[in-house]
Amino acid sequence: MPGEVRSVASVGREWLILTTNQIIRVDKQTRRARTVTPFDGAAIPHGIAVTGSGIFVVTDDGRVLCFGK
């Protein structure tokens, strides 16, 4: 897994794993990565929030990145 793990969130049937510069969606049953979403910057520890409309990541330079609607 590239990058350092910064946070893990349980969302329905998936784990969201936030690493330094990507979000990995892992199926809880198969334990396989479903998607990998890279982003520019470096996430802070515990810098993930999940809502009904998106995934938000806070970077070490103070930006808030939104993935979703």
C-alpha positions in Angstrom: 0.0 0.0 0.0 1.7 3.2 -1.1 2.0 5.9 1.5 1.5 5.9 5.2 -2.0 5.0 6.5 -3.5 8.2 8.0 -7.0 7.0 8.9 -9.6 4.2 8.4 -13.4 4.6 8.2 -16.1 2.0 8.2 -18.8 2.8 5.7 -21.5 0.2 5.0 -19.9 -2.7 3.3 -16.6 -0.9 2.7 -13.5 0.3 4.6 -12.1 3.6 3.5 -8.4 3.7 4.0 -6.8 7.2 3.8 -3.1 7.0 3.1 -0.7 10.0 2.6 -2.0 10.7 -0.9 -4.9 8.4 -1.8 -8.2 6.9 -0.7 -8.6 3.2 -1.0 -12.1 1.6 -0.9 -11.9 -2.0 0.3 -14.7 -4.5 0.3 -15.2 -5.9 3.8 -16.2 -9.3 2.6 -13.6 -10.0 -0.1 -10.9 -7.7 1.5 -10.0 -6.5 -2.0 -9.5 -2.9 -3.1 -12.5 -1.7 -5.1 -11.1 1.6 -6.1 -8.0 3.7 -5.5 -8.4 7.5 -5.8 -5.1 9.4 -5.7 -5.0 13.1 -4.9 -2.4 16.0 -4.8 -1.0 16.8 -1.4 -0.6 14.9 1.8 -3.5 14.0 4.1 -3.2 14.8 7.8 -3.7 12.0 10.4 -7.4 11.4 11.0 -8.1 13.9 8.1 -11.1 12.1 6.6 -14.8 12.8 7.0 -17.6 10.9 5.3 -21.1 12.2 4.7 -24.1 11.0 2.6 -22.9 13.1 -0.3 -19.1 12.8 -0.2 -15.7 12.0 1.3 -13.7 15.0 2.6 -9.9 14.9 3.1 -7.9 17.6 4.9 -4.3 18.1 3.6 -1.3 19.3 5.5 -1.4 22.6 3.7 -4.9 23.4 5.0 -7.0 22.4 1.9 -10.2 20.4 2.2 -10.7 18.1 -0.8 -14.2 16.8 -1.7 -14.8 13.5 -3.4 -18.4 13.0 -4.3 -21.4 15.2 -5.2 
